[in-house]
Amino acid sequence: AVWDFTDDDSRESYVSGDIVEEGMWMGFVGQQLPCAAMMIRHGVKRGNASIKQKGVDIVDFWADNSMTVHGFPRTRWKVSPPAGWRTDPIKIRTVCEGMEGMLHAWRILDRQGEFHPAWIQACLTFGDWLVSEQNADGSYYREYSVFTGNATHTGKQISNIPVRFLCRLYDVTRDVRFLNAALAAGEYSYAIEYETGTYIGGVADNPNVRDRSACLIS
């Protein structure tokens, strides 16, 4: 196939491979932590210590530096000067994808007898936050302020997204709070989406589209 990007110069990087954005996202379009888990898995399976260590370093960075006092982590690190954490609200999709990657990385190495307590503690802290912040109807809001911890977008159509992380955290801990939260979010999503024939995808930065990617985590 021949791709014609002449009408959009910003897409030239798709052809050249040049880096056009140096920001790091733990999930969503960045996938820092899920990619790190894949690197660790590959390193373990192939006996490639270098690839494995690069994955470990990535997870260490997020586990050691991203957590806020509210119980959820910051999700975007800006590399270009001045480097530092982005202060835009955290999106439920971005943070759940990222923390699921951290949990996956922890499980891979835990099974190898290699322990990373900071990783699992960050996952537990975020899991506790999901339990405490869940609305009475089982839903979750779309995004939250890194300054106050309060919801900054009260749309609830993404309430299905935390389910998989909560289920996997329950599988690790057998803490029934995580299972109950997952079930409640699932029941809410089933009622507002499946039973009404309504679906709005989980694009982190656009709340009003029926996207194709979020079906993977629905």
Salt bridges, closest charged atoms under 4 A:
ASP8 OD2 - ARG11 NE 3.22
GLU21 OE2 - ARG76 NH2 4.00
ASP88 OD2 - ARG76 NH1 3.02
ASP88 OD1 - ARG86 NE 3.54
GLU97 OE2 - ARG93 NE 3.06
GLU100 OE2 - ARG164 NE 2.81
GLU100 OE2 - ARG168 NH1 2.38
GLU114 OE1 - LYS52 NZ 2.63
GLU114 OE2 - HIS116 NE2 2.91
ASP128 OD1 - ARG177 NH2 2.75
ASP137 OD2 - LYS156 NZ 2.91
GLU143 OE1 - LYS91 NZ 3.81
ASP171 OD2 - ARG107 NH2 2.92
ASP171 OD1 - ARG174 NH2 3.24
ASP175 OD2 - ARG177 NH2 2.91
ASP211 OD2 - ARG93 NH1 3.95
